[in-house]
Amino acid sequence: MEKTKTFITVIPFQGQDEQGNDMLKPVLYSPAGNTRLAYGETRFPIIPVINGYAKKDDKIRVIAILSDGANFMHNFETYFKPEVEALVKNNELKLDEIEVIQVSDKEDIDTQLKLFSDLIDKVENNEEIFACITYGTKPTPIVINMALNYAYRIKEDVNIGCIVYGRYLHTDSTGTLYDTTALFYLESVVNKVADMNVKDPEKAIRAMLDFKGGEGND
């Protein structure tokens, strides 16, 4: 049975400048370490991930984390939905609708726990999960990573396909799209080594890092 490909992202908060122009601009992200992320200009780093990993006739899910506030809804309705819908149409993908997780625009622990709970409620068995950790408050990537870890360890037949971070360079309005998936799996390796009571866990982990460092992601 083919896995459903699920893409998780956060809608950014950028509003308007003093002239009333939208500050969320298209960016040409250069892929770092993963050529499947090559794409044209986009406002959302998850778009190159969908383009690179979802093939024709794939059934996909798109989950958007949307905070309270006019800016978030404007960016979602004006830019995110049309860009996703255009990509789905052009690449002949199958998407029922964009699923929204609504959260408060706060950084307190209750908000983060609710986001974690809402995310794990969305995760299903037999999925390949992809995520973008570019936008959101500082705790948001931590919560997303926790939810992915839950899905990977607790759900059945779930794997993590790709996690990306888009860095925007204000000096020349370009960006770099980093594949950070290895960090997720490194955490799992650390947990397993700790559980195994290895005599020299640090040496074992460093040996794995040296081995992985010689591998490419393309």
Disulfide bonds with the S-S distance in Angstrom:
none
